[in-house]
Amino acid sequence: MRIILLGPPGVGKGTQAQFLIKRLEAVQLSTGDLLRTAIRERTELGRSAKKYMDVGDLVPDSIVLGLVGEWLAEQGERCVIFDGFPRTIAQAEGLDRLLDQMGKKLDRVLELVVADKTVINRISARRSCPVCGAVYNLLSAPPKVENVCDNCGREGLELRKDDRPEVIANRLRVYHAQTEPLADYYRQRGLLTAIDGDQGVKAVEAEIKDVLDA
Ligand code: AMP
């Protein structure tokens, strides 16, 4: 199975991806995580991506598609949850081509819909570990010990540079202009289901479960 989670930053795609991974024994493709790892490891790709990410713009399609192509080729027959990819029509077309070449298809696109105001409130409570990239939310999913990463023990969680209010405003602009049109792209292909992302995590999980069971 191959499922895309579509929705603005902070809507809960990463959280729902974790639920789907357990349920479907899937692997997650988060292009944001792949790019952040490249930045932490100071690779050439990381260096070229950083300037776009720091200001909330999209990394060029050619870079992202190259990364995804390599990653997908390594996954074999495993179920894949796409989180934060595709983000443009060109990426969606690129994904169609990649899957075609592999003799595979997309099963469903779940669009998590949420108001911009909710996104801004949620993201300002988000903190992440600068060492391993684990993500917390001070309100809904805080670390066990205040300001210490559960995953790697690092003390000092940070507000990601691109989670600052001025950058979030641009990320939302970019989402509406470049990524939201994907909802129509997949609706026309009969693949889209819209889900209210303004509800609690468990309620969203329940709706997704209903869609998968249908
Ligand atoms: P995310 O963690 O998914 O919110 O992504 C953080 C940032 O990484 C985005 O604001 C973009 O700058 C970049 N990024 C992640 N995924 C993509 C993608 N599919 N296409 C272009 N840029 C991306």
Residues whose N, C-alpha, C, O or C-beta is under 5 A from the ligand:
A	BS01	AMP	P9 T31 G32 D33 Y52 M53 G56 D57 L58 V59 V64 D83 G84 F85 P86 R87
